[in-house]
């Protein structure tokens, strides 16, 4: 085969690989979309409320994801959040413009740092557990057993985890913001940087309703996207136990990438609006 034929062959192979990757990505997005719509359709019908078996799973997931995660969120807020507030106040004082305190805290801490940090904490604590638990159920055939008993697998296995991630992510984000602002304010007041009441006034003055709505949106969207990615990977395990750690890793890393891309997309939309 001449050089031209070899080059043509390599181009065709690369084109086939690229086309296969695009097809797989499209199939994954389609699968995730169908999974999300099925879970939301089951959950929003609210029939699970009257089913003790499902509601008990919901409460257990909320306890594991949210209640047990509170100490970690508070601990990180003590370090990252309060330190961010202290540095923001120190910067505002150094340029002699204390009106920047509220704006910087709202823009950096409330809208950006808090949703991202809480989502990362959720993934660190519960991400691998979600994929591993679902994957193990599929390997053991427990999903087939539930189906043979007339139990809706989406309602029993998937909806509680999606709801727990989304609801707890929202609540934990507000806890993170509250602890960061209050403890950070106490730190700067003890350091005589600014009076604590004056600090709270500046924070209130720099926070708008649009920014609170943005916080609500991100604090809900990021955990929900992460949960969808994790559930999708858990359902893909099938009957191969060796695939559980592979999909668990892909689920956590894919969730992080999805959240970062979503944050960049939101920032671009806000900039263009």
Phi, psi and omega per residue, in radians:
X1 nan 2.324 -3.111
X2 -1.333 3.039 -3.093
X3 -1.087 -0.656 -3.140
X4 -1.123 -0.681 3.116
X5 -1.174 -0.657 3.109
X6 -1.131 -0.735 3.111
X7 -1.110 -0.730 3.113
X8 -1.099 -0.692 3.126
X9 -1.124 -0.744 3.115
X10 -1.132 -0.712 3.112
X11 -1.084 -0.722 3.138
X12 -1.142 -0.705 3.123
X13 -1.132 -0.754 3.111
X14 -1.120 -0.669 3.110
X15 -1.133 -0.703 3.105
X16 -1.121 -0.735 3.117
X17 -1.114 -0.764 3.124
X18 -1.124 -0.763 3.111
X19 -1.096 -0.705 3.104
X20 -1.125 -0.685 3.111
X21 -1.123 -0.741 3.127
X22 -1.105 -0.719 3.130
X23 -1.120 -0.735 3.125
X24 -1.128 -0.723 3.121
X25 -1.108 -0.759 3.117
X26 -1.091 -0.711 3.128
X27 -1.141 -0.674 3.113
X28 -1.145 -0.740 3.097
X29 -1.102 -0.718 3.128
X30 -1.131 -0.736 3.124
X31 -1.111 -0.787 3.141
X32 -1.118 -0.675 3.115
X33 -1.113 -0.806 3.129
X34 -1.129 -0.683 3.117
X35 -1.101 -0.759 -3.133
X36 -1.104 -0.810 -3.138
X37 -1.118 -0.667 3.121
X38 -1.136 -0.749 -3.128
X39 -1.149 -0.804 -3.121
X40 -1.142 -0.650 3.118
X41 -1.102 -0.710 3.129
X42 -1.215 -0.765 -3.072
X43 -1.220 -0.733 -3.073
X44 -1.288 -0.249 3.046
X45 -1.254 -0.303 3.037
X46 1.123 0.269 3.096
X47 -1.251 -0.381 -3.126
X48 -1.174 -0.369 -3.129
X49 -1.089 -0.624 -3.108
X50 -1.529 0.089 3.140
X51 -1.947 1.844 -3.075
X52 -0.995 -0.629 -3.105
X53 -1.090 -0.757 -3.112
X54 -1.299 -0.764 -3.122
X55 -1.108 -0.590 3.084
X56 -1.137 -0.684 3.087
X57 -1.125 -0.703 3.105
X58 -1.030 -0.827 -3.122
X59 -1.122 -0.694 3.130
X60 -1.140 -0.711 3.125
X61 -1.159 -0.702 3.100
X62 -1.115 -0.710 3.129
X63 -1.124 -0.789 -3.111
X64 -1.191 -0.782 -3.060
X65 -1.367 -0.733 -3.009
X66 -1.702 -1.034 -3.033
X67 -1.101 -0.815 3.135
X68 -1.254 -0.269 3.115
X69 -1.533 -0.200 -3.101
X70 -1.035 -0.839 3.141
X71 -1.001 -0.668 3.135
X72 -1.182 -0.709 3.123
X73 -1.119 -0.768 3.121
X74 -1.106 -0.717 -3.136
X75 -1.103 -0.781 3.123
X76 -1.183 -0.654 3.101
X77 -1.086 -0.624 3.094
X78 -1.086 -0.658 -3.111
X79 -1.507 -1.115 -3.038
X80 -1.259 -0.900 -3.048
X81 -1.151 -0.929 -3.103
X82 -1.125 -0.647 3.112
X83 -1.170 -0.634 3.090
X84 -1.097 -0.770 3.117
X85 -1.071 -0.774 -3.131
X86 -1.059 -0.761 -3.132
X87 -1.198 -0.613 3.103
X88 -1.115 -0.790 3.121
X89 -1.126 -0.706 3.127
X90 -1.110 -0.685 3.095
X91 -1.141 -0.792 -3.140
X92 -1.077 -0.660 3.136
X93 -1.232 -0.611 -3.107
X94 -1.190 -0.536 3.106
X95 -1.718 0.087 3.068
X96 1.012 0.786 3.089
X97 -2.449 1.434 -3.079
X98 -1.209 -0.234 3.110
X99 -1.212 -0.248 3.120
X100 -1.323 -0.266 -3.049
X101 -1.021 -0.951 -3.091
X102 -1.100 -0.729 -3.106
X103 -1.145 -0.782 -3.131
X104 -1.182 -0.714 3.119
X105 -1.111 -0.747 -3.139
X106 -1.157 -0.733 -3.076
X107 -1.314 -0.815 -3.041
X108 -1.512 -0.946 -3.032
X109 -1.340 -0.921 -3.021
X110 -1.247 -0.846 -3.026
X111 -1.486 -0.497 -3.031
X112 -1.928 -1.017 -3.001
X113 -1.195 -0.826 -3.029
X114 -1.037 -0.936 -3.132
X115 -1.073 -0.678 -3.123
X116 -1.197 -0.798 -3.116
X117 -1.098 -0.775 -3.121
X118 -1.138 -0.711 3.108
X119 -1.109 -0.712 3.093
X120 -1.104 -0.698 3.098
X121 -1.113 -0.725 3.101
X122 -1.074 -0.757 3.129
X123 -1.155 -0.665 -3.137
X124 -1.137 -0.702 -3.091
X125 -1.457 -0.745 -2.922
X126 -2.052 -0.213 -3.049
X127 -1.049 -0.962 -3.137
X128 -1.122 -0.636 -3.122
X129 -1.096 -0.713 -3.134
X130 -1.095 -0.876 -3.121
X131 -1.131 -0.744 -3.123
X132 -1.119 -0.749 -3.127
X133 -1.116 -0.837 3.132
X134 -1.146 -0.745 3.132
X135 -1.076 -0.726 3.118
X136 -1.119 -0.674 3.090
X137 -1.092 -0.708 3.118
X138 -1.181 -0.734 -3.136
X139 -1.076 -0.734 -3.118
X140 -1.384 -0.147 -3.121
X141 1.379 0.312 -3.130
X142 -1.180 -0.508 3.090
X143 -1.129 -0.642 3.090
X144 -1.193 -0.641 3.105
X145 -1.107 -0.740 3.110
X146 -1.078 -0.740 3.128
X147 -1.112 -0.677 3.127
X148 -1.193 -0.387 3.108
X149 -1.563 0.020 3.126
X150 1.418 0.280 3.141
X151 -1.620 2.285 3.115
X152 -1.226 1.990 -3.073
X153 -1.136 -0.649 3.126
X154 -1.131 -0.712 -3.121
X155 -1.246 -0.636 -3.038
X156 -1.514 -0.648 -3.037
X157 -1.760 -0.720 -2.954
X158 -1.664 -0.800 -3.089
X159 -1.031 -0.783 3.138
X160 -1.022 -0.656 -3.112
X161 -1.295 -0.681 3.078
X162 -1.141 -0.749 3.141
X163 -1.132 -0.756 -3.120
X164 -1.102 -0.787 3.134
X165 -1.060 -0.823 -3.054
X166 -1.191 -0.884 -3.099
X167 -1.147 -0.817 -3.115
X168 -1.189 -0.605 3.077
X169 -1.064 -0.726 3.116
X170 -1.124 -0.842 -3.103
X171 -1.158 -0.765 -3.124
X172 -1.151 -0.544 3.090
X173 -1.131 -0.741 3.111
X174 -1.179 -0.617 3.060
X175 -1.108 -0.742 3.119
X176 -1.056 -0.809 -3.134
X177 -1.112 -0.795 -3.115
X178 -1.065 -0.863 -3.115
X179 -1.122 -0.733 -3.115
X180 -1.078 -0.828 -3.076
X181 -1.195 -0.799 -3.077
X182 -1.226 -0.807 3.140
X183 -1.238 -0.633 3.057
X184 -1.109 -0.692 3.082
X185 -1.117 -0.690 3.098
X186 -1.136 -0.659 3.124
X187 -1.099 -0.807 -3.110
X188 -1.242 -0.518 3.101
X189 -1.261 -0.643 3.077
X190 -1.194 -0.500 3.098
X191 -1.519 0.149 3.118
X192 1.023 0.479 3.063
X193 -1.307 -0.717 -3.125
X194 -2.821 2.611 3.073
X195 -1.134 2.481 -3.057
X196 -1.076 -0.723 3.134
X197 -1.150 -0.733 3.093
X198 -1.096 -0.635 3.096
X199 -1.080 -0.827 3.131
X200 -1.107 -0.627 3.108
X201 -1.120 -0.730 3.126
X202 -1.155 -0.674 3.107
X203 -1.116 -0.783 3.121
X204 -1.118 -0.678 -3.111
X205 -1.173 -0.579 -3.092
X206 -1.561 0.007 -3.110
X207 -1.867 2.191 3.124
X208 -1.885 2.910 3.121
X209 -1.133 -0.618 3.119
X210 -1.086 -0.652 3.142
X211 -1.242 -0.593 3.069
X212 -1.178 -0.710 3.088
X213 -1.102 -0.683 3.093
X214 -1.097 -0.715 3.087
X215 -1.088 -0.775 3.100
X216 -1.022 -0.765 -3.118
X217 -1.126 -0.840 -3.128
X218 -1.177 -0.708 -3.119
X219 -1.157 -0.383 3.084
X220 -1.619 -0.740 -3.046
X221 -1.208 -0.816 -3.039
X222 -1.097 -0.846 3.078
X223 -1.104 -0.622 -3.140
X224 -1.159 -0.763 3.084
X225 -1.075 -0.707 3.118
X226 -1.103 -0.748 -3.133
X227 -1.125 -0.716 3.117
X228 -1.069 -0.772 3.111
X229 -1.075 -0.768 -3.123
X230 -1.156 -0.763 3.136
X231 -1.130 -0.685 3.114
X232 -1.079 -0.760 3.129
X233 -1.187 -0.658 3.107
X234 -1.112 -0.636 3.132
X235 -1.315 -0.337 -3.123
X236 -1.433 -0.166 -3.080
X237 -1.058 -0.707 -3.115
X238 1.235 -2.352 -3.085
X239 -1.882 0.240 -3.105
X240 -1.791 1.848 -3.117
X241 -1.123 -0.477 -3.133
X242 -1.185 -0.291 -3.122
X243 -1.487 -0.178 -3.083
X244 -1.059 -0.923 3.128
X245 -1.131 -0.542 3.133
X246 -1.128 -0.881 -3.109
X247 -1.269 -0.476 3.065
X248 -1.127 -0.777 3.097
X249 -1.127 -0.787 3.129
X250 -1.109 -0.620 -3.140
X251 -1.142 -0.787 -3.135
X252 -1.179 -0.845 -3.130
X253 -1.153 -0.699 3.104
X254 -1.117 -0.647 3.093
X255 -1.119 -0.761 3.115
X256 -1.075 -0.775 3.126
X257 -1.116 -0.712 -3.137
X258 -1.124 -0.715 3.124
X259 -1.157 -0.769 3.136
X260 -1.108 -0.755 3.115
X261 -1.120 -0.684 3.108
X262 -1.129 -0.702 3.117
X263 -1.122 -0.732 3.103
X264 -1.130 -0.698 3.124
X265 -1.140 -0.730 3.108
X266 -1.113 -0.744 3.119
X267 -1.087 -0.661 3.119
X268 -1.173 -0.736 3.139
X269 -1.120 -0.759 3.132
X270 -1.112 -0.666 -3.138
X271 -1.156 -0.679 -3.116
X272 -1.394 -0.375 -3.089
X273 -1.261 nan nan
